[in-house]
Amino acid sequence: MLNNPAPVIYQNMMNAMQNEQENTKPVTERGGLLGPKKSMATKNTSALNQPANRVMEYMKAIQAKRQELKDNGNS
């Protein structure tokens, strides 16, 4: 029986963040007839509204600040 699911959830979120970084393709602005429509660009913002994605963004921000404190020393 799993009493504390937090370590498993944390590990799953870390794996998801690593997969997201590996799978992220650079966005190129394209114009013309074959370029993506504006409605396609708004689909990415709706993914950010999902709770798991918001938590992932919060985790990234916290980890960045933690790393910044570690690099600068805690003085």
GUMIVEX-95748 format. One record per atom (N, C-alpha, C): residue in three letters; atom name; x, z, y. Coordinates in pm, 1 decimal. Last residue first. Example, Ala and Ser with C-alpha at 12.3 -4.5 7.8 and 13.67 -1.06 7.14 Angstrom:
2
   residu   atome       east         up      north
      SER       N     1285.0      708.0     -225.0
      SER      CA     1367.0      714.0     -106.0
      SER       C     1290.0      787.0        3.0
      ALA       N     1319.0      780.0     -569.0
      ALA      CA     1230.0      780.0     -450.0
      ALA       C     1320.0      780.0     -330.0
This chain:
75
   residu   atome       east         up      north
      SER       N     2413.2       98.6     3326.9
      SER      CA     2448.9      185.7     3438.9
      SER       C     2370.2      154.6     3562.6
      ASN       N     2409.3      -34.5     3081.7
      ASN      CA     2296.2       49.3     3120.8
      ASN       C     2330.0      141.6     3235.5
      GLY       N     2508.2     -375.3     3100.9
      GLY      CA     2539.9     -235.0     3081.2
      GLY       C     2426.9     -150.0     3135.9
      ASN       N     2436.3     -636.2     3105.4
      ASN      CA     2483.3     -577.1     3230.2
      ASN       C     2530.9     -433.5     3212.7
      ASP       N     2344.7     -677.1     2843.9
      ASP      CA     2460.4     -751.6     2892.5
      ASP       C     2520.6     -689.0     3017.4
      LYS       N     2121.0     -511.5     2829.9
      LYS      CA     2231.2     -488.7     2737.4
      LYS       C     2358.6     -557.3     2788.3
      LEU       N     1956.1     -624.2     3022.9
      LEU      CA     2003.6     -487.2     3040.1
      LEU       C     2124.1     -459.4     2951.0
      GLU       N     1915.6     -873.3     2899.4
      GLU      CA     1976.9     -867.6     3031.8
      GLU       C     2032.3     -727.2     3058.5
      GLN       N     1780.7     -796.9     2668.8
      GLN      CA     1912.5     -858.3     2656.1
      GLN       C     1986.9     -853.8     2789.0
      ARG       N     1545.6     -704.2     2788.1
      ARG      CA     1626.4     -612.8     2708.1
      ARG       C     1768.6     -665.5     2693.5
      LYS       N     1450.1     -942.0     2901.3
      LYS      CA     1486.5     -829.4     2987.9
      LYS       C     1575.1     -730.0     2914.0
      ALA       N     1405.8    -1087.3     2664.9
      ALA      CA     1498.0    -1138.6     2766.4
      ALA       C     1543.6    -1026.4     2858.8
      GLN       N     1214.4     -929.4     2535.3
      GLN      CA     1344.9     -948.6     2474.5
      GLN       C     1447.8     -999.9     2574.3
      ILE       N     1001.4     -956.7     2716.3
      ILE      CA     1059.3     -825.1     2691.6
      ILE       C     1197.9     -838.3     2631.2
      ALA       N      951.1    -1232.5     2693.5
      ALA      CA      987.8    -1174.4     2822.2
      ALA       C     1055.3    -1039.1     2804.2
      LYS       N      882.1    -1255.1     2422.1
      LYS      CA      997.2    -1328.7     2474.6
      LYS       C     1045.0    -1267.0     2605.8
      MET       N      650.1    -1097.2     2416.6
      MET      CA      767.4    -1057.6     2338.6
      MET       C      892.7    -1127.7     2389.2
      TYR       N      481.8    -1252.0     2575.3
      TYR      CA      518.6    -1117.6     2619.0
      TYR       C      643.8    -1070.3     2546.1
      GLU       N      460.5    -1478.7     2409.7
      GLU      CA      521.8    -1492.7     2542.3
      GLU       C      563.8    -1356.2     2597.3
      MET       N      328.2    -1361.7     2191.7
      MET      CA      459.6    -1420.5     2172.0
      MET       C      532.3    -1436.8     2306.2
      VAL       N       87.5    -1292.9     2309.9
      VAL      CA      174.4    -1185.9     2260.3
      VAL       C      315.7    -1238.8     2242.6
      ARG       N      -10.0    -1551.4     2355.6
      ARG      CA       16.2    -1462.8     2469.0
      ARG       C      109.6    -1350.7     2427.5
      ASN       N      -39.4    -1639.4     2093.6
      ASN      CA       57.1    -1706.1     2180.5
      ASN       C       89.3    -1621.5     2302.8
      ALA       N     -241.3    -1471.8     2003.3
      ALA      CA     -110.8    -1467.7     1937.4
      ALA       C       -3.7    -1532.8     2025.0
      PRO       N     -461.6    -1542.8     2175.9
      PRO      CA     -399.3    -1410.2     2179.9
      PRO       C     -260.3    -1405.4     2116.1
      GLN       N     -452.4    -1849.3     2358.4
      GLN      CA     -475.3    -1782.5     2231.2
      GLN       C     -402.1    -1647.9     2231.2
      ASN       N     -368.9    -1975.3     2584.4
      ASN      CA     -472.3    -1874.5     2598.8
      ASN       C     -504.7    -1802.4     2468.4
      LEU       N     -200.1    -2172.3     2506.1
      LEU      CA     -139.5    -2053.3     2564.3
      LEU       C     -241.1    -1941.3     2578.9
      ALA       N     -374.1    -2371.0     2435.6
      ALA      CA     -302.7    -2302.4     2327.8
      ALA       C     -239.3    -2174.3     2379.0
      SER       N     -448.6    -2465.9     2680.6
      SER      CA     -548.3    -2391.0     2605.3
      SER       C     -483.7    -2318.5     2488.0
      THR       N     -223.8    -2605.5     2756.7
      THR      CA     -253.4    -2481.9     2827.4
      THR       C     -358.8    -2401.3     2754.2
      ASN       N     -236.0    -2829.2     2591.9
      ASN      CA     -128.2    -2733.6     2572.1
      ASN       C     -156.9    -2602.2     2643.3
      LYS       N     -447.0    -2973.9     2698.4
      LYS      CA     -464.7    -2914.2     2566.6
      LYS       C     -356.0    -2810.0     2539.8
      THR       N     -366.6    -3094.4     2929.5
      THR      CA     -436.4    -2967.1     2941.8
      THR       C     -460.0    -2901.0     2807.0
      ALA       N     -260.8    -3335.3     2845.5
      ALA      CA     -168.8    -3234.2     2896.1
      ALA       C     -237.2    -3098.3     2905.7
      MET       N     -486.5    -3480.9     2785.6
      MET      CA     -398.6    -3442.8     2675.7
      MET       C     -302.4    -3333.2     2720.2
      SER       N     -589.8    -3529.0     3035.8
      SER      CA     -666.2    -3442.7     2946.2
      SER       C     -582.4    -3399.0     2827.0
      LYS       N     -413.8    -3711.6     3143.4
      LYS      CA     -410.3    -3574.5     3192.7
      LYS       C     -487.3    -3479.6     3102.2
      LYS       N     -263.5    -3917.5     2887.1
      LYS      CA     -365.8    -3890.6     2987.3
      LYS       C     -358.1    -3744.4     3031.0
      PRO       N       60.9    -4055.3     2844.0
      PRO      CA      -45.7    -3962.7     2804.9
      PRO       C     -141.0    -3938.0     2920.6
      GLY       N      112.0    -4412.9     2888.9
      GLY      CA      144.0    -4272.8     2911.9
      GLY       C       29.8    -4182.1     2869.8
      LEU       N       54.9    -4678.9     2881.1
      LEU      CA       76.3    -4611.9     2753.3
      LEU       C      110.7    -4464.1     2768.0
      LEU       N       27.5    -4764.7     3146.9
      LEU      CA      -85.8    -4774.7     3055.9
      LEU       C      -68.6    -4694.5     2928.5
      GLY       N      200.7    -4532.0     3364.2
      GLY      CA      162.5    -4661.9     3312.9
      GLY       C       49.2    -4654.8     3213.6
      GLY       N      446.4    -4283.2     3302.5
      GLY      CA      335.2    -4339.7     3375.5
      GLY       C      298.3    -4471.9     3311.6
      ARG       N      568.2    -3985.2     3179.0
      ARG      CA      551.0    -4128.4     3159.7
      ARG       C      430.5    -4172.9     3240.2
      GLU       N      793.9    -3734.6     3158.0
      GLU      CA      686.1    -3788.1     3239.9
      GLU       C      681.7    -3938.6     3219.8
      THR       N      857.3    -3565.3     2862.2
      THR      CA      899.5    -3668.8     2954.7
      THR       C      777.1    -3718.7     3030.0
      VAL       N      953.4    -3267.2     2726.1
      VAL      CA      840.1    -3341.3     2780.5
      VAL       C      893.7    -3441.7     2881.5
      PRO       N     1137.2    -3216.7     2430.2
      PRO      CA     1135.1    -3224.4     2575.8
      PRO       C     1020.3    -3312.9     2623.7
      LYS       N      977.5    -3029.5     2173.0
      LYS      CA     1037.5    -3155.1     2216.4
      LYS       C     1035.9    -3158.3     2368.7
      THR       N     1010.3    -2763.9     1959.2
      THR      CA      974.7    -2803.3     2094.8
      THR       C     1051.7    -2929.2     2133.1
      ASN       N     1095.8    -2672.4     1716.6
      ASN      CA     1002.6    -2784.3     1716.6
      ASN       C      965.2    -2833.5     1855.5
      GLU       N     1259.8    -2456.4     1774.1
      GLU      CA     1315.1    -2569.5     1700.6
      GLU       C     1225.5    -2692.8     1712.1
      GLN       N     1082.0    -2284.1     1902.7
      GLN      CA     1199.4    -2332.2     1974.5
      GLN       C     1258.8    -2454.5     1906.4
      GLU       N      901.6    -2235.6     1695.4
      GLU      CA      854.7    -2300.6     1817.5
      GLU       C      972.0    -2358.1     1896.0
      ASN       N     1060.6    -2099.5     1513.8
      ASN      CA     1005.5    -2230.4     1476.8
      ASN       C      958.6    -2307.0     1599.5
      GLN       N     1106.2    -1866.6     1662.4
      GLN      CA     1218.6    -1951.8     1625.1
      GLN       C     1169.6    -2091.2     1587.7
      MET       N      844.6    -1767.8     1681.2
      MET      CA      916.6    -1802.1     1803.2
      MET       C     1035.2    -1893.7     1772.4
      ALA       N      789.3    -1721.2     1411.0
      ALA      CA      709.1    -1818.7     1484.2
      ALA       C      779.7    -1862.2     1612.1
      ASN       N      974.1    -1517.0     1357.7
      ASN      CA      983.4    -1645.0     1286.7
      ASN       C      906.0    -1753.8     1359.6
      MET       N      867.4    -1319.5     1524.6
      MET      CA     1004.2    -1368.7     1547.2
      MET       C     1023.6    -1503.9     1479.3
      MET       N      618.8    -1280.1     1402.0
      MET      CA      624.2    -1331.4     1539.1
      MET       C      763.0    -1386.4     1571.1
      ASN       N      704.7    -1176.3     1155.4
      ASN      CA      628.5    -1301.3     1159.3
      ASN       C      630.6    -1363.2     1298.7
      GLN       N      824.1     -938.3     1243.8
      GLN      CA      905.2    -1040.4     1178.1
      GLN       C      834.4    -1176.0     1178.4
      TYR       N      596.4     -805.4     1343.4
      TYR      CA      708.5     -835.6     1432.0
      TYR       C      794.6     -946.6     1372.7
      ILE       N      448.0     -777.0     1107.7
      ILE      CA      394.2     -857.4     1217.3
      ILE       C      505.6     -898.5     1312.0
      VAL       N      617.6     -605.2      968.2
      VAL      CA      583.8     -735.4      911.1
      VAL       C      532.2     -828.8     1020.5
      PRO       N      623.6     -376.8     1133.3
      PRO      CA      745.9     -452.6     1106.4
      PRO       C      719.7     -592.4     1049.9
      ALA       N      336.4     -305.0     1138.2
      ALA      CA      407.3     -350.7     1258.0
      ALA       C      537.5     -425.5     1226.0
      PRO       N      196.2     -190.9      928.3
      PRO      CA      212.6     -336.4      926.8
      PRO       C      295.5     -389.7     1044.0
      ASN       N      237.4       81.3      747.9
      ASN      CA      268.4       38.8      884.0
      ASN       C      293.1     -112.4      884.6
      ASN       N      151.9       99.3      483.0
      ASN      CA      105.1      196.7      581.3
      ASN       C      125.4      149.5      724.1
      LEU       N       52.7      -82.2      218.8
      LEU      CA      130.1      -96.8      340.9
      LEU       C       74.3       -3.2      447.6
      MET       N       84.0        0.0     -117.5
      MET      CA        0.0        0.0        0.0
      MET       C       88.7        0.0      124.0
